[in-house]
Amino acid sequence: MSKLTGFTGLSRRSSAKETQERSKSQEKITTVSTRRNITTGTPPMPLRLTENDRANLNLWLEALEEGSGKNITAAKLFRGLINMKDKINTKVLIRSINDVT
């Protein structure tokens, strides 16, 4: 009996596994730099505001967007405030927080 030649289901699966293993072993080439401080695993910070405070925050964000020409969210606003925390007068800030609460 002569040996059968050609592709069978088993030979196709084994050749597919070999090509997958070969592609995994090659090193990946990245052309885009990765960001360092990505917070995908960080839970969102809840912000409880009254309707008036939420409206005032939205008005402030709209004014900042008009001034900068970029989309500004509450998260960007907080990051900006954190970035300039050394320039903010702490006593005035605490007094303002006490007046609001």
BALOFI-210574 format. One line per field, with one value per residue: residue in one letter; residue number from 1; x, y, z of N, C-alpha, C, O in turn. Coordinates in pm, 1 decimal, padded with zeros to 6 digits, always signed. Layout:
// residues N
code: [a; ...]
pos: [NUM; ...]
n_X: [X; ...]
n_Y: [Y; ...]
n_Z: [Z; ...]
ca_X: [X; ...]
ca_Y: [Y; ...]
ca_Z: [Z; ...]
c_X: [X; ...]
c_Y: [Y; ...]
c_Z: [Z; ...]
o_X: [X; ...]
o_Y: [Y; ...]
o_Z: [Z; ...]
// end
This chain:
// residues 101
code: [m; s; k; l; t; g; f; t; g; l; s; r; r; s; s; a; k; e; t; q; e; r; s; k; s; q; e; k; i; t; t; v; s; t; r; r; n; i; t; t; g; t; p; p; m; p; l; r; l; t; e; n; d; r; a; n; l; n; l; w; l; e; a; l; e; e; g; s; g; k; n; i; t; a; a; k; l; f; r; g; l; i; n; m; k; d; k; i; n; t; k; v; l; i; r; s; i; n; d; v; t]
pos: [1; 2; 3; 4; 5; 6; 7; 8; 9; 10; 11; 12; 13; 14; 15; 16; 17; 18; 19; 20; 21; 22; 23; 24; 25; 26; 27; 28; 29; 30; 31; 32; 33; 34; 35; 36; 37; 38; 39; 40; 41; 42; 43; 44; 45; 46; 47; 48; 49; 50; 51; 52; 53; 54; 55; 56; 57; 58; 59; 60; 61; 62; 63; 64; 65; 66; 67; 68; 69; 70; 71; 72; 73; 74; 75; 76; 77; 78; 79; 80; 81; 82; 83; 84; 85; 86; 87; 88; 89; 90; 91; 92; 93; 94; 95; 96; 97; 98; 99; 100; 101]
n_X: [+00083.4; +00047.3; +00168.8; -00049.7; -00069.1; -00097.8; -00312.6; -00448.5; -00698.9; -00566.8; -00298.6; -00322.2; -00397.3; -00168.9; +00024.8; -00075.8; -00046.0; +00232.4; +00297.7; +00179.0; +00330.2; +00579.8; +00531.9; +00480.8; +00724.3; +00887.4; +01026.4; +00841.6; +00797.8; +00775.3; +00643.0; +00529.1; +00550.5; +00507.1; +00274.7; +00345.8; +00200.4; -00064.2; -00395.9; -00569.5; -00649.3; -00738.6; -00998.5; -01281.9; -01310.7; -01564.2; -01783.2; -01971.8; -02214.0; -02433.3; -02721.9; -02696.6; -02422.1; -02315.2; -02405.2; -02266.6; -02004.7; -02008.0; -02046.1; -01805.4; -01625.8; -01702.4; -01629.2; -01353.1; -01297.9; -01362.3; -01164.2; -00928.6; -00965.4; -00975.7; -01112.9; -01221.8; -01244.9; -01392.6; -01206.9; -00966.6; -00958.3; -00923.9; -00672.8; -00519.6; -00549.3; -00423.7; -00168.0; -00092.4; -00089.6; +00096.9; +00100.5; -00138.4; -00309.5; -00323.2; -00454.2; -00660.2; -00799.6; -00886.1; -01049.1; -01245.7; -01352.6; -01459.2; -01655.6; -01834.7; -01927.8]
n_Y: [-00118.4; +00215.3; +00514.7; +00761.8; +01092.9; +01440.2; +01693.1; +01644.2; +01671.3; +01653.0; +01705.7; +01968.5; +02100.2; +02058.2; +02194.1; +02451.6; +02500.7; +02502.5; +02732.0; +02927.4; +02903.5; +02979.1; +03248.4; +03357.6; +03335.4; +03523.5; +03847.6; +04134.9; +04430.4; +04757.2; +05067.3; +05280.9; +05483.2; +05390.8; +05494.2; +05607.6; +05658.1; +05527.7; +05486.7; +05262.1; +05055.5; +05183.7; +05272.3; +05485.8; +05820.3; +05906.5; +06184.5; +06369.7; +06595.3; +06871.6; +06973.4; +07244.4; +07288.8; +07112.9; +07229.7; +07473.1; +07375.4; +07267.9; +07504.7; +07633.0; +07453.5; +07481.3; +07747.7; +07725.6; +07556.9; +07724.3; +07915.9; +07769.0; +07620.2; +07349.8; +07024.8; +06998.3; +06808.6; +06711.9; +06549.8; +06627.8; +06886.2; +06843.8; +06715.5; +06926.7; +07106.4; +06958.6; +06957.1; +07223.6; +07262.9; +07362.5; +07630.7; +07728.9; +07912.5; +07783.9; +07850.0; +08023.3; +07848.5; +07651.0; +07810.2; +07877.5; +07622.7; +07565.3; +07764.0; +07678.6; +07431.4]
n_Z: [+00000.0; -00078.6; +00070.0; +00189.6; +00078.3; +00145.0; +00290.7; +00602.4; +00859.4; +01104.4; +01037.4; +00948.3; +01184.1; +01344.5; +01194.3; +01212.0; +01484.4; +01500.7; +01352.9; +01512.9; +01747.0; +01650.4; +01583.9; +01833.9; +01959.3; +01841.6; +01886.6; +01983.0; +01801.4; +01887.1; +01798.9; +01912.3; +02192.2; +02535.6; +02786.7; +03115.7; +03358.3; +03372.9; +03464.2; +03457.7; +03624.6; +03845.9; +04063.4; +03989.7; +04122.5; +04327.9; +04307.0; +04494.7; +04451.7; +04496.5; +04304.1; +04238.1; +04286.3; +04098.9; +03863.7; +03879.7; +03862.9; +03603.8; +03458.8; +03516.6; +03399.2; +03130.4; +03087.0; +03118.6; +02904.0; +02688.5; +02719.3; +02683.5; +02454.3; +02438.3; +02523.0; +02846.3; +03131.8; +03450.4; +03575.9; +03453.3; +03548.4; +03824.3; +03818.1; +03724.6; +03939.0; +04140.2; +04038.0; +04069.3; +04344.1; +04526.0; +04475.9; +04561.0; +04806.1; +05116.3; +05356.5; +05275.7; +05112.6; +05297.8; +05458.1; +05272.1; +05220.2; +05470.7; +05481.5; +05288.6; +05380.1]
ca_X: [+00000.0; +00124.6; +00137.6; -00133.4; -00010.3; -00196.1; -00344.2; -00560.6; -00734.3; -00463.1; -00178.3; -00350.4; -00392.6; -00030.6; +00097.2; -00125.1; +00018.5; +00372.4; +00306.9; +00146.6; +00444.8; +00684.9; +00500.1; +00491.0; +00863.1; +00952.8; +01011.8; +00751.1; +00857.7; +00677.3; +00683.2; +00462.2; +00596.9; +00401.0; +00258.0; +00385.4; +00103.5; -00198.2; -00474.9; -00681.3; -00694.6; -00779.9; -01143.0; -01312.5; -01335.6; -01700.5; -01792.7; -02109.5; -02241.8; -02573.6; -02753.3; -02638.5; -02276.7; -02286.8; -02424.7; -02153.5; -01886.6; -02020.9; -02021.3; -01661.8; -01559.9; -01728.9; -01546.2; -01215.6; -01290.0; -01359.1; -01034.8; -00818.1; -00993.5; -00968.9; -01215.1; -01175.3; -01337.5; -01369.3; -01082.6; -00855.9; -00956.9; -00861.8; -00529.7; -00458.1; -00542.4; -00320.0; -00039.5; -00057.0; -00125.5; +00194.0; +00074.5; -00267.9; -00302.2; -00391.5; -00543.8; -00778.7; -00872.5; -00953.6; -01156.0; -01351.4; -01416.1; -01541.2; -01771.8; -01927.9; -01986.8]
ca_Y: [+00000.0; +00338.7; +00610.1; +00872.4; +01225.1; +01548.1; +01752.5; +01592.4; +01762.3; +01647.4; +01774.6; +02112.1; +02151.6; +02061.2; +02301.9; +02578.2; +02518.0; +02538.4; +02872.2; +03011.5; +02902.2; +03058.7; +03391.1; +03400.1; +03340.5; +03641.8; +03966.3; +04234.9; +04560.4; +04862.1; +05196.8; +05383.5; +05479.0; +05360.0; +05594.5; +05552.6; +05672.5; +05492.2; +05448.6; +05178.7; +04972.5; +05268.3; +05298.7; +05628.4; +05892.6; +05960.9; +06325.8; +06397.6; +06738.0; +06909.5; +07017.6; +07378.2; +07275.2; +07047.0; +07330.9; +07566.6; +07305.8; +07261.9; +07639.2; +07657.8; +07372.9; +07543.4; +07868.0; +07681.1; +07505.7; +07838.5; +07981.6; +07686.1; +07562.9; +07204.0; +06963.2; +06985.2; +06734.0; +06731.0; +06480.5; +06714.0; +06999.4; +06799.3; +06694.0; +07058.9; +07160.7; +06883.9; +07000.3; +07355.8; +07270.1; +07443.5; +07771.8; +07766.1; +07956.3; +07680.9; +07911.0; +08072.1; +07730.2; +07591.4; +07901.8; +07862.0; +07492.1; +07578.1; +07847.1; +07601.5; +07319.8]
ca_Z: [+00000.0; -00083.5; +00176.3; +00144.5; +00096.9; +00140.5; +00420.0; +00679.8; +00968.2; +01207.1; +00991.2; +00945.3; +01321.9; +01392.4; +01126.1; +01266.7; +01615.2; +01478.3; +01311.0; +01628.6; +01838.0; +01588.9; +01591.5; +01973.5; +02002.7; +01787.4; +01970.0; +01929.6; +01773.2; +01913.4; +01745.4; +01990.8; +02330.7; +02631.1; +02891.4; +03244.0; +03466.8; +03327.2; +03581.2; +03416.2; +03735.4; +03956.6; +04061.5; +03976.3; +04245.8; +04323.5; +04338.8; +04534.2; +04445.6; +04483.3; +04168.2; +04218.4; +04275.4; +03971.5; +03759.3; +03888.8; +03811.0; +03457.7; +03406.2; +03527.9; +03296.9; +03000.4; +03077.0; +03097.0; +02767.0; +02597.1; +02731.5; +02636.1; +02323.2; +02448.6; +02606.3; +02984.3; +03216.1; +03593.8; +03610.0; +03411.7; +03640.2; +03948.8; +03794.6; +03718.2; +04074.9; +04212.1; +03984.4; +04120.2; +04486.1; +04600.3; +04448.4; +04618.5; +04944.9; +05194.3; +05455.8; +05204.9; +05067.2; +05413.8; +05496.3; +05172.0; +05243.9; +05591.7; +05449.8; +05206.2; +05455.8]
c_X: [+00087.4; +00076.6; +00055.3; -00062.8; -00120.1; -00223.8; -00464.9; -00590.8; -00626.3; -00338.0; -00200.7; -00343.9; -00250.0; +00049.0; +00051.1; -00061.7; +00163.4; +00386.0; +00273.0; +00263.6; +00559.3; +00657.3; +00509.1; +00635.8; +00935.9; +00928.1; +00920.1; +00826.9; +00749.5; +00731.0; +00622.9; +00510.9; +00479.2; +00395.1; +00286.8; +00273.4; -00038.4; -00275.3; -00593.2; -00733.8; -00745.6; -00930.2; -01170.1; -01342.4; -01476.4; -01701.1; -01938.5; -02130.2; -02392.2; -02596.9; -02691.8; -02487.2; -02237.2; -02302.3; -02310.2; -02025.5; -01891.5; -01998.0; -01872.2; -01586.0; -01581.6; -01644.2; -01399.9; -01196.8; -01282.7; -01223.4; -00921.0; -00840.0; -00987.5; -01083.4; -01158.4; -01284.0; -01306.7; -01239.3; -00961.2; -00843.9; -00889.1; -00712.8; -00455.8; -00444.7; -00435.3; -00182.1; +00003.6; -00087.8; -00027.5; +00169.0; -00056.2; -00247.8; -00387.2; -00490.2; -00672.3; -00863.5; -00949.3; -01068.7; -01274.4; -01424.9; -01505.9; -01665.4; -01877.8; -01997.8; -02060.3]
c_Y: [+00124.1; +00433.2; +00724.6; +01004.6; +01329.0; +01598.2; +01684.2; +01693.1; +01768.2; +01722.3; +01925.4; +02172.3; +02159.7; +02171.5; +02438.7; +02605.6; +02561.3; +02685.2; +02966.4; +03017.9; +02985.3; +03208.1; +03442.8; +03417.1; +03463.6; +03761.3; +04066.3; +04365.8; +04665.0; +04993.7; +05311.5; +05371.9; +05453.3; +05468.6; +05530.4; +05552.1; +05646.6; +05437.7; +05362.2; +05093.6; +05052.6; +05291.8; +05448.1; +05692.4; +05951.0; +06106.2; +06356.5; +06547.7; +06759.8; +06955.8; +07154.6; +07370.8; +07210.7; +07146.3; +07431.8; +07503.9; +07299.3; +07398.4; +07672.4; +07579.8; +07431.6; +07668.3; +07830.8; +07627.0; +07619.2; +07907.0; +07901.2; +07631.2; +07411.7; +07154.2; +06941.5; +06916.0; +06763.9; +06663.6; +06564.4; +06834.6; +06961.0; +06774.3; +06827.1; +07122.5; +07090.1; +06929.1; +07135.2; +07372.2; +07354.1; +07592.8; +07820.6; +07804.0; +07861.8; +07740.6; +07959.9; +07954.4; +07665.4; +07679.8; +07889.5; +07729.3; +07498.9; +07663.3; +07768.3; +07493.2; +07365.1]
c_Z: [+00000.0; +00026.5; +00118.8; +00171.3; +00083.7; +00281.2; +00480.5; +00788.9; +01074.1; +01162.6; +00983.1; +01084.6; +01372.4; +01322.8; +01176.3; +01402.0; +01598.6; +01438.1; +01425.7; +01724.4; +01781.9; +01602.1; +01734.6; +02015.7; +01949.4; +01878.9; +01901.7; +01909.0; +01795.3; +01860.4; +01824.3; +02134.2; +02423.4; +02736.5; +03025.5; +03345.8; +03418.5; +03446.2; +03542.6; +03530.3; +03853.3; +03951.2; +04050.0; +04111.1; +04239.9; +04369.2; +04368.0; +04540.1; +04441.2; +04339.8; +04139.0; +04201.7; +04142.8; +03855.8; +03759.7; +03834.4; +03658.7; +03393.7; +03408.9; +03420.3; +03157.5; +02980.8; +03052.7; +02955.6; +02665.7; +02600.4; +02672.6; +02495.8; +02321.3; +02534.7; +02746.5; +03064.6; +03361.7; +03636.2; +03570.8; +03503.4; +03771.2; +03930.8; +03785.9; +03855.6; +04157.4; +04166.5; +04041.1; +04269.1; +04567.8; +04582.3; +04509.5; +04764.7; +05030.0; +05293.1; +05390.7; +05157.2; +05181.6; +05459.1; +05399.7; +05188.8; +05365.9; +05566.9; +05373.6; +05287.7; +05577.7]
o_X: [+00187.7; -00039.0; +00087.0; -00003.5; -00222.1; -00164.9; -00569.1; -00516.3; -00596.8; -00277.7; -00108.3; -00291.5; -00213.0; +00132.5; +00131.0; -00027.1; +00212.1; +00476.5; +00331.5; +00294.4; +00628.4; +00748.8; +00541.6; +00667.1; +01036.9; +00822.2; +00920.7; +00909.7; +00644.9; +00848.8; +00661.4; +00512.2; +00365.7; +00496.9; +00256.1; +00254.3; -00123.0; -00225.5; -00704.9; -00852.8; -00791.6; -00983.8; -01089.4; -01393.1; -01504.5; -01627.2; -02019.5; -02071.4; -02467.5; -02502.1; -02641.2; -02430.1; -02137.6; -02222.6; -02261.9; -01946.8; -01790.6; -01937.6; -01819.4; -01493.9; -01489.8; -01593.1; -01330.8; -01092.3; -01206.9; -01173.0; -00826.7; -00743.8; -00993.4; -01143.8; -01057.3; -01399.5; -01208.9; -01168.8; -00863.9; -00733.5; -00806.7; -00633.8; -00343.1; -00343.0; -00364.4; -00089.7; +00122.9; -00109.8; -00066.3; +00212.2; -00082.8; -00176.9; -00509.6; -00599.2; -00781.1; -00986.3; -01065.5; -01175.1; -01389.9; -01546.9; -01616.5; -01770.4; -01997.4; -02116.0; -02115.0]
o_Y: [+00133.1; +00430.8; +00777.8; +01023.5; +01306.3; +01550.7; +01669.1; +01789.1; +01875.0; +01794.7; +02002.7; +02282.2; +02257.9; +02236.0; +02532.1; +02719.7; +02646.3; +02754.3; +03074.2; +03124.4; +03054.4; +03286.0; +03559.7; +03502.9; +03504.3; +03773.5; +04080.6; +04404.9; +04662.1; +05026.0; +05426.9; +05262.8; +05489.8; +05528.1; +05413.1; +05451.6; +05735.9; +05352.7; +05385.2; +05062.1; +04994.6; +05327.2; +05529.0; +05627.1; +06036.1; +06144.3; +06368.1; +06617.3; +06677.6; +06974.8; +07178.5; +07437.0; +07249.3; +07146.6; +07471.9; +07571.0; +07322.5; +07407.6; +07732.4; +07632.4; +07431.9; +07692.7; +07896.9; +07648.4; +07612.2; +07951.2; +07958.0; +07599.2; +07350.8; +07230.5; +06873.1; +06958.5; +06831.6; +06714.7; +06571.7; +06880.3; +07036.1; +06808.2; +06839.4; +07184.5; +07153.8; +06938.4; +07159.2; +07484.2; +07411.5; +07673.0; +07940.8; +07735.2; +07860.0; +07686.5; +07940.1; +07960.8; +07628.4; +07629.2; +07891.2; +07724.0; +07444.7; +07637.1; +07789.9; +07466.5; +07282.7]
o_Z: [+00070.8; +00068.7; +00012.4; +00277.4; +00018.7; +00378.3; +00416.8; +00808.2; +01127.8; +01241.9; +01008.4; +01102.7; +01436.8; +01386.2; +01182.4; +01432.4; +01673.1; +01484.8; +01435.9; +01777.9; +01856.8; +01628.7; +01755.6; +02098.1; +02006.9; +01940.4; +01779.4; +01991.2; +01730.5; +01875.6; +01805.5; +02191.2; +02393.0; +02771.8; +03047.1; +03414.2; +03423.3; +03520.0; +03588.9; +03532.8; +03951.7; +03846.1; +04095.8; +04202.3; +04155.6; +04460.0; +04276.1; +04622.7; +04389.1; +04263.6; +04029.3; +04115.1; +04081.7; +03762.0; +03653.8; +03767.5; +03592.1; +03286.8; +03315.3; +03357.9; +03075.4; +02871.4; +02975.1; +02894.1; +02569.0; +02497.2; +02617.5; +02425.9; +02214.5; +02610.1; +02762.5; +03065.7; +03393.4; +03723.2; +03645.8; +03533.0; +03823.3; +04018.8; +03833.8; +03886.6; +04235.3; +04247.3; +04059.4; +04315.3; +04669.6; +04665.2; +04510.2; +04838.1; +05017.1; +05311.5; +05444.8; +05161.5; +05164.7; +05494.8; +05442.1; +05173.1; +05365.1; +05625.7; +05393.0; +05265.7; +05651.0]
// end
